[in-house]
Amino acid sequence: MLLSLFQYQFVQNAVIASIFASIVCGIIGVIIVEKRLIMMSGGIAHTSYGGVGMGYFFGFEPIIGALFISVLAALGIGYIKRRGGTRSDVVIGLFWSLGMALGILFIAMMPGYPPDLTSYLFGSILSVTRGDIYFMAAFTFIVVLVITILFSYWEAYMFDEEFASIIGIKTAFMEYLLFVLIAMSVVVLIRVVGIILILALFTAPTAIAGLLAKNLKLRMVLSIMIGSLFCFAGLWLSYVLNVASGAAIVILSAIGYLFVYITFLIKSKLRNEIN
Amino acid sequence: MIYATNGSGDCKNAVSIKNLTVKYRETPAIAGVSLDVLEGDYLGIIGPNGGGKTTLLKAILGLVTPSCGKISVYGRKPGKSEKLIGYVPQISALDKAFPITVRQVVQTGMLKPNFTLFHQYTQKDKEKADEYLKRVGIYKLKDRMISQLSGGEFQKMLIARALAVEPKLLLLDEPTASVDASSAEQIFSLLSELNQSMTIIMVTHDLLAVSSQVKTLACMNGRLVYHGGTQLNEEIAKALYGYPLDLLKHGGMQGI
């Protein structure tokens, strides 16, 4: 019965989209969790809503608007963080709300019936089109490529940014690059879990992989696999229970993380008692 | 600005600092510091917390921008002196849970400033890393995860990483702060050995080490209170900590 589902184009698309989403989450998620950039990524994601609204208002593909605005937000937040003048969490908070507000404004100013934006906010993986797939494939490819070709440098940057910059590695450039990659990942993820739920997919698989994997590459690969697992299971759950796919994926991720975390906690308690 | 071209003086200096002031916003962290560190020197920097020791180190590394004054490292501007300086940060600044092995950490010291696409560490890099690990005495831990290291082992690994840069100048920020007594001893004897081939600048709280290990001493308390031989006297101690040396000797020296 499950197999017969795969005959449908939209199910195939959903599965492919889940895989792409898991790949970018696995790779970028590991970096942002390690560098403590989760809130910054949340800021970039939410700011992109302004771009979605802009797309509808000016009549171009909303996802292009989301890409444009989130890259802009990434560079802006990166610049302010680097200058260190204003506290960066203040700026992130502002970007976060401002982006959402602009989205609402643009939609409100649109003539005629307002479009339904819930698919951008909460994701709608079952409505992913072939065009979306190509778009996601391109950005997933870019993210994987950029991380792979500079992997040694990313590793050094993540472990000790200060030392890396002292031996002459261009860490400022790498940081901006990372922010742009985060923006691209956001765009890949919007169709799957939506703007509001992105953070769960960035963090849960990564955190679980962090408990299990002993090296950086393995941690990335493992979190890709765990992410896919959550996506597939969520997809199936949303089909069976007829609920929004994004919500199902996120709830599963959170439960999955809690489960693994508690298991580890009990395990280490037991070990301590034996010792 | 002209560096190292004005005759003999600068050539023998590893670091030359003239009238340096660094401010965080409006508050000066250090003011009017002038200090020359000779090639081959082993300088210990001591002083109370907030006395500007780490700031001075960061200024030499080019991590903070001076509001006025000049620094040159082997005749070059700080921040342009990559591959001349091996830096050993405080352990507490790093994430011990990061998934990386001891040897991999040491290898990161060998990265070149320009990006090489698809860079891989070669067999030669590995062998070199092993050599540095032997030198600091933790070769047998080369494949361990860094999360499994003790404080002393972690510190030695960071020294090995700094050596992998093949520096002329070694900068250390409190290398014995979170290290047990016997490891501290090993680290100090390693440093005196290294001092035969490179200049060392070390920030420390360990006053015992200062008197027995280093060649020259600088005392920072917002400004440079003293720079010279390792014999501390009452006056300097008072200027530094606000009370006479006797108290330092009798009360816990290391924790000040």
Interface residues (C-beta under 8 A of the other chain):
Chain A: E34 T148 I149 L150 F151 S152 Y153 E155 A156 M158 F159 D160 E162 F163 A164 S165 I166 I167 G168 I169 K170 G210 A213 K214 N215 L216 L218 R219
Chain B: L61 G62 L63 E82 K83 I85 Y87 P89 A93 L94 D95 A97 F98 P99 I100 T101 Q104 V105 T108 G109 L111 K112 P113 F115 L117 F118 H119 Q120 Y121 M145 R161 V165
